């Protein structure tokens, strides 16, 4: 049973901080998001992306 608890604790140690960062969505890390990388490749601006998100 200790193995299960250790594995859950290890998973949460890694998953929780990244989940919190994704939930907060800091502007400084948005350049690493896949949708922004795709938009940059297509030549879209931040205003175009914001418009697309409002339309959803």
Secondary structure, DSSP 4 states (H G I P E B T S, - for coil): -HHHHHHHHHHHHHHHHHHHHHHHT-GGGGGGSHHHHHHHHHT--HHHHHHHHHH-
